[in-house]
Amino acid sequence: MGSVRKASAWLGLVEDSDDERYYDDDYAEAPQGSVAGPGDQWVTDPRVRVASESAVEHGRRIATVTPDGFRDARGIGELFRDGVPVIVNLSSMDPGDAKRVVDFAAGLTFGLRGSIERVATRVFLLTPADTQIVSGEAGGRSRDFFNQS
């Protein structure tokens, strides 16, 4: 795979051929018209979902956004500017608009001293400067769990 193709695959703009072996055909997403559960709250835009009021009071909330086009980038920017980590799912967008949204998100995170991280194919996590991402090992003990003698 060439370097341009690798970069495009990393950005999620083209399918990564290595990801195909992990795809599960039995996985089914919720139907398009499904209704949220009793504790779920929705922002005015139904494509943006935010945590409950108790999470807002403690400052612990994450927004998920599935934009239809570049015009939805403003909503991503407003959430991020308010200090909310944003998960951006670009899987339903055409590659040209998806690239524009990724460029916008990269500039947004750079300008506000945050970070952007690809978490899956065409899915990105934008985190503000005051947010810490914990990944991999929980508490540093997961290596010792399986190596008990």
Backbone as CSV, one residue per row, in Angstrom:
resi,resn,N_x,N_y,N_z,CA_x,CA_y,CA_z,C_x,C_y,C_z
1,MET,0.850,-1.164,0.000,0.000,0.000,0.000,0.898,1.231,0.000
2,GLY,0.629,2.179,-0.918,1.431,3.380,-1.028,1.197,4.327,0.130
3,SER,2.088,5.280,0.286,1.992,6.194,1.425,0.759,7.088,1.343
4,VAL,0.368,7.492,0.142,-0.831,8.322,0.005,-2.062,7.506,0.382
5,ARG,-2.102,6.243,-0.052,-3.231,5.365,0.278,-3.271,5.104,1.782
6,LYS,-2.098,4.914,2.399,-2.053,4.709,3.851,-2.569,5.933,4.590
7,ALA,-2.161,7.119,4.135,-2.618,8.353,4.775,-4.119,8.522,4.595
8,SER,-4.614,8.218,3.410,-6.057,8.310,3.169,-6.817,7.304,4.016
9,ALA,-6.261,6.107,4.173,-6.901,5.085,5.009,-6.876,5.509,6.469
10,TRP,-5.777,6.110,6.915,-5.696,6.568,8.304,-6.721,7.650,8.571
11,LEU,-6.932,8.543,7.602,-7.924,9.595,7.756,-9.342,9.070,7.594
12,GLY,-9.456,7.840,7.105,-10.779,7.248,6.945,-11.454,7.638,5.651
13,LEU,-10.701,8.148,4.698,-11.290,8.586,3.442,-11.438,7.442,2.445
14,VAL,-10.634,6.389,2.595,-10.774,5.189,1.773,-10.805,3.992,2.701
15,GLU,-11.343,2.908,2.213,-11.415,1.705,3.024,-10.022,1.114,3.204
16,ASP,-9.710,0.722,4.405,-8.441,0.079,4.710,-8.615,-1.410,4.502
17,SER,-7.850,-1.988,3.611,-8.029,-3.402,3.278,-7.740,-4.302,4.473
18,ASP,-6.937,-3.855,5.435,-6.639,-4.671,6.611,-7.826,-4.763,7.559
19,ASP,-8.747,-3.776,7.507,-9.892,-3.770,8.409,-10.957,-4.773,8.018
20,GLU,-10.944,-5.244,6.785,-11.987,-6.139,6.306,-12.015,-7.450,7.088
21,ARG,-10.891,-7.939,7.543,-10.870,-9.232,8.232,-11.507,-9.155,9.620
22,TYR,-11.684,-7.953,10.153,-12.282,-7.800,11.466,-13.764,-7.476,11.415
23,TYR,-14.301,-7.297,10.234,-15.696,-6.908,10.098,-16.599,-8.094,10.388
24,ASP,-17.599,-7.868,11.187,-18.536,-8.925,11.563,-19.841,-8.708,10.821
25,ASP,-20.211,-9.643,9.944,-21.436,-9.504,9.157,-22.684,-9.597,10.018
26,ASP,-22.594,-10.198,11.185,-23.753,-10.366,12.039,-24.081,-9.113,12.840
27,TYR,-23.200,-8.131,12.829,-23.425,-6.904,13.578,-24.555,-6.123,12.944
28,ALA,-25.492,-5.696,13.748,-26.609,-4.912,13.227,-26.750,-3.644,14.042
29,GLU,-26.834,-2.532,13.349,-27.032,-1.260,14.034,-28.508,-1.066,14.317
30,ALA,-28.800,-0.122,15.184,-30.190,0.190,15.497,-30.874,0.730,14.254
31,PRO,-32.158,0.481,14.100,-32.869,0.999,12.936,-32.827,2.517,12.891
32,GLN,-32.905,3.059,11.701,-32.805,4.507,11.506,-33.830,5.283,12.308
33,GLY,-35.052,4.805,12.403,-36.093,5.557,13.081,-36.277,5.180,14.533
34,SER,-35.279,4.549,15.159,-35.439,4.093,16.538,-35.529,5.273,17.492
35,VAL,-36.249,5.073,18.571,-36.481,6.124,19.554,-35.504,5.932,20.702
36,ALA,-35.044,7.035,21.276,-34.098,6.984,22.383,-34.751,6.405,23.620
37,GLY,-33.923,5.891,24.513,-34.412,5.316,25.759,-34.965,6.377,26.682
38,PRO,-35.539,5.974,27.819,-36.197,6.928,28.705,-35.257,7.970,29.294
39,GLY,-33.978,7.658,29.516,-33.064,8.617,30.129,-32.277,9.432,29.127
40,ASP,-32.478,9.173,27.840,-31.693,9.866,26.827,-32.263,11.255,26.567
41,GLN,-31.351,12.209,26.342,-31.749,13.560,25.992,-31.151,13.894,24.645
42,TRP,-31.848,14.691,23.889,-31.374,15.063,22.565,-31.232,16.576,22.475
43,VAL,-30.225,16.986,21.754,-30.033,18.390,21.448,-31.007,18.724,20.316
44,THR,-31.138,19.978,19.944,-32.084,20.354,18.896,-31.807,19.631,17.579
45,ASP,-30.588,19.312,17.303,-30.246,18.551,16.106,-30.267,17.068,16.477
46,PRO,-31.126,16.251,15.875,-31.243,14.848,16.287,-30.004,14.022,15.992
47,ARG,-29.063,14.549,15.200,-27.842,13.802,14.924,-26.783,14.016,15.994
48,VAL,-27.018,14.916,16.937,-26.077,15.201,18.016,-26.702,14.734,19.313
49,ARG,-26.019,13.832,19.999,-26.543,13.292,21.244,-25.621,13.684,22.387
50,VAL,-26.182,14.182,23.465,-25.409,14.658,24.616,-25.891,13.913,25.856
51,ALA,-25.014,13.778,26.829,-25.314,13.022,28.047,-26.402,13.690,28.883
52,SER,-26.816,13.016,29.943,-27.898,13.485,30.811,-27.492,14.722,31.613
53,GLU,-28.476,15.321,32.286,-28.234,16.532,33.063,-27.225,16.312,34.192
54,SER,-27.243,15.142,34.828,-26.283,14.901,35.909,-24.857,14.908,35.384
55,ALA,-24.659,14.412,34.169,-23.323,14.450,33.570,-22.921,15.882,33.248
56,VAL,-23.870,16.691,32.839,-23.585,18.093,32.531,-23.172,18.831,33.794
57,GLU,-23.852,18.545,34.921,-23.528,19.200,36.187,-22.102,18.897,36.631
58,HIS,-21.636,17.689,36.376,-20.291,17.294,36.785,-19.255,17.561,35.701
59,GLY,-19.679,18.090,34.580,-18.740,18.388,33.504,-18.294,17.162,32.749
60,ARG,-19.041,16.061,32.823,-18.677,14.825,32.138,-19.700,14.527,31.052
61,ARG,-19.435,14.974,29.848,-20.325,14.670,28.741,-19.516,14.608,27.457
62,ILE,-19.990,13.822,26.527,-19.356,13.653,25.224,-20.456,13.729,24.184
63,ALA,-20.211,14.431,23.097,-21.187,14.532,22.017,-20.767,13.619,20.876
64,THR,-21.730,12.978,20.251,-21.468,12.205,19.034,-22.198,12.894,17.890
65,VAL,-21.486,13.117,16.795,-22.044,13.823,15.652,-21.823,12.979,14.401
66,THR,-22.879,12.825,13.616,-22.799,12.154,12.321,-23.241,13.163,11.264
67,PRO,-22.295,13.961,10.749,-22.669,15.010,9.803,-23.091,14.444,8.449
68,ASP,-24.008,15.159,7.791,-24.440,14.796,6.443,-23.587,15.494,5.389
69,GLY,-23.047,16.645,5.743,-22.232,17.418,4.811,-21.372,18.400,5.576
70,PHE,-20.598,19.178,4.825,-19.688,20.125,5.470,-20.433,21.206,6.241
71,ARG,-21.679,21.480,5.874,-22.448,22.518,6.563,-22.665,22.184,8.043
72,ASP,-22.505,20.916,8.428,-22.672,20.505,9.820,-21.410,20.727,10.654
73,ALA,-20.341,21.185,10.025,-19.080,21.395,10.748,-19.215,22.474,11.821
74,ARG,-20.092,23.430,11.596,-20.271,24.503,12.583,-20.736,23.934,13.926
75,GLY,-21.662,22.986,13.903,-22.136,22.360,15.140,-21.023,21.648,15.882
76,ILE,-20.147,21.001,15.128,-18.986,20.331,15.734,-18.109,21.373,16.424
77,GLY,-17.856,22.478,15.734,-17.015,23.538,16.288,-17.604,24.173,17.533
78,GLU,-18.922,24.379,17.539,-19.565,24.988,18.707,-19.489,24.075,19.925
79,LEU,-19.714,22.783,19.727,-19.599,21.843,20.851,-18.175,21.807,21.384
80,PHE,-17.211,21.708,20.480,-15.806,21.629,20.883,-15.366,22.914,21.576
81,ARG,-15.810,24.052,21.072,-15.459,25.340,21.672,-16.003,25.461,23.085
82,ASP,-17.141,24.794,23.364,-17.719,24.788,24.706,-17.021,23.805,25.648
83,GLY,-15.997,23.110,25.160,-15.237,22.201,26.015,-15.782,20.785,26.049
84,VAL,-16.631,20.427,25.104,-17.217,19.086,25.060,-16.404,18.226,24.105
85,PRO,-15.896,17.062,24.546,-15.266,16.139,23.596,-16.304,15.692,22.567
86,VAL,-15.886,15.576,21.311,-16.812,15.260,20.228,-16.308,14.039,19.465
87,ILE,-17.193,13.064,19.276,-16.912,11.923,18.411,-17.591,12.224,17.084
88,VAL,-16.803,12.282,16.009,-17.321,12.621,14.691,-17.290,11.362,13.825
89,ASN,-18.473,10.922,13.377,-18.608,9.740,12.535,-18.845,10.201,11.102
90,LEU,-17.854,10.001,10.230,-17.928,10.466,8.852,-18.306,9.352,7.883
91,SER,-18.774,8.233,8.384,-19.022,7.075,7.531,-20.145,7.290,6.524
92,SER,-21.060,8.212,6.776,-22.166,8.430,5.848,-21.907,9.566,4.861
93,MET,-20.718,10.159,4.919,-20.403,11.295,4.047,-19.617,10.848,2.825
94,ASP,-19.713,11.648,1.753,-18.881,11.372,0.585,-17.448,11.795,0.919
95,PRO,-16.460,11.175,0.278,-15.051,11.426,0.640,-14.618,12.886,0.552
96,GLY,-15.136,13.644,-0.414,-14.727,15.047,-0.538,-15.136,15.878,0.665
97,ASP,-16.396,15.752,1.071,-16.863,16.487,2.247,-16.213,15.957,3.522
98,ALA,-15.984,14.650,3.594,-15.341,14.073,4.779,-13.940,14.650,4.963
99,LYS,-13.216,14.812,3.865,-11.874,15.387,3.949,-11.942,16.828,4.445
100,ARG,-12.923,17.580,3.971,-13.084,18.965,4.420,-13.399,19.031,5.914
101,VAL,-14.241,18.122,6.397,-14.588,18.106,7.824,-13.362,17.732,8.650
102,VAL,-12.563,16.767,8.176,-11.344,16.394,8.909,-10.369,17.564,8.938
103,ASP,-10.219,18.268,7.825,-9.349,19.454,7.797,-9.854,20.528,8.761
104,PHE,-11.166,20.740,8.775,-11.760,21.707,9.698,-11.498,21.301,11.149
105,ALA,-11.717,20.004,11.447,-11.525,19.510,12.817,-10.062,19.623,13.236
106,ALA,-9.151,19.350,12.313,-7.728,19.468,12.636,-7.368,20.916,12.948
107,GLY,-7.873,21.852,12.171,-7.627,23.273,12.444,-8.266,23.725,13.741
108,LEU,-9.468,23.214,13.998,-10.187,23.545,15.229,-9.404,23.079,16.453
109,THR,-8.952,21.837,16.427,-8.221,21.314,17.585,-6.867,21.998,17.743
110,PHE,-6.224,22.324,16.634,-4.949,23.043,16.730,-5.155,24.427,17.312
111,GLY,-6.171,25.129,16.831,-6.424,26.498,17.282,-6.814,26.577,18.744
112,LEU,-7.513,25.561,19.251,-7.951,25.563,20.647,-7.092,24.661,21.536
113,ARG,-5.938,24.261,21.024,-4.951,23.461,21.761,-5.495,22.107,22.229
114,GLY,-6.402,21.554,21.454,-6.946,20.232,21.765,-6.198,19.171,20.993
115,SER,-6.843,18.023,20.809,-6.225,16.954,20.032,-7.299,16.229,19.229
116,ILE,-6.855,15.611,18.137,-7.736,14.821,17.296,-7.113,13.441,17.159
117,GLU,-7.949,12.427,17.274,-7.451,11.056,17.220,-8.443,10.200,16.443
118,ARG,-7.925,9.394,15.526,-8.786,8.477,14.786,-9.040,7.259,15.661
119,VAL,-10.307,6.943,15.906,-10.650,5.816,16.766,-11.160,4.630,15.970
120,ALA,-11.587,4.844,14.737,-12.026,3.777,13.839,-12.006,4.343,12.426
121,THR,-12.322,3.510,11.454,-12.366,3.986,10.083,-13.442,5.053,9.951
122,ARG,-13.008,6.254,9.573,-13.874,7.406,9.371,-14.588,7.869,10.633
123,VAL,-14.001,7.583,11.809,-14.533,8.051,13.092,-13.382,8.691,13.859
124,PHE,-13.602,9.938,14.316,-12.548,10.695,14.985,-13.033,11.210,16.336
125,LEU,-12.105,11.312,17.282,-12.384,11.855,18.607,-11.643,13.178,18.735
126,LEU,-12.393,14.243,18.994,-11.822,15.565,19.213,-11.903,15.853,20.707
127,THR,-10.766,16.079,21.332,-10.756,16.322,22.772,-10.173,17.700,23.067
128,PRO,-10.836,18.462,23.949,-10.322,19.772,24.347,-9.015,19.639,25.128
129,ALA,-8.353,20.763,25.324,-7.045,20.772,25.980,-7.103,20.237,27.404
130,ASP,-8.212,20.411,28.113,-8.296,19.999,29.510,-8.817,18.567,29.688
131,THR,-8.876,17.794,28.609,-9.384,16.427,28.677,-8.254,15.439,28.486
132,GLN,-8.219,14.433,29.332,-7.189,13.402,29.245,-7.809,12.129,28.694
133,ILE,-7.158,11.521,27.702,-7.622,10.273,27.114,-6.865,9.134,27.779
134,VAL,-7.609,8.191,28.332,-7.009,7.018,28.954,-7.286,5.852,28.021
135,SER,-6.253,5.227,27.526,-6.457,4.123,26.595,-5.581,2.949,26.967
136,GLY,-5.970,1.790,26.478,-5.153,0.601,26.686,-5.414,-0.050,28.012
137,GLU,-4.447,0.043,28.878,-4.466,-0.704,30.124,-5.188,0.060,31.221
138,ALA,-6.072,-0.597,31.906,-6.803,0.004,33.018,-5.942,-0.056,34.266
139,GLY,-5.452,1.071,34.693,-4.667,1.143,35.917,-3.300,0.509,35.825
140,GLY,-2.859,0.122,34.631,-1.538,-0.458,34.468,-1.437,-1.889,34.957
141,ARG,-2.538,-2.542,35.263,-2.494,-3.883,35.829,-2.871,-4.978,34.846
142,SER,-3.329,-4.639,33.659,-3.845,-5.666,32.753,-2.743,-6.624,32.283
143,ARG,-1.497,-6.181,32.246,-0.417,-7.092,31.861,-0.202,-8.152,32.934
144,ASP,-0.342,-7.776,34.204,-0.096,-8.723,35.283,-1.254,-9.710,35.458
145,PHE,-2.419,-9.379,34.976,-3.578,-10.229,35.166,-3.388,-11.594,34.525
146,PHE,-2.857,-11.645,33.310,-2.696,-12.900,32.610,-1.373,-13.586,32.899
147,ASN,-0.431,-12.886,33.489,0.882,-13.453,33.756,1.069,-13.824,35.211
148,GLN,0.035,-14.325,35.834,0.146,-14.711,37.244,0.804,-16.086,37.328
149,SER,1.788,-16.207,38.180,2.490,-17.484,38.325,2.257,-18.082,39.686
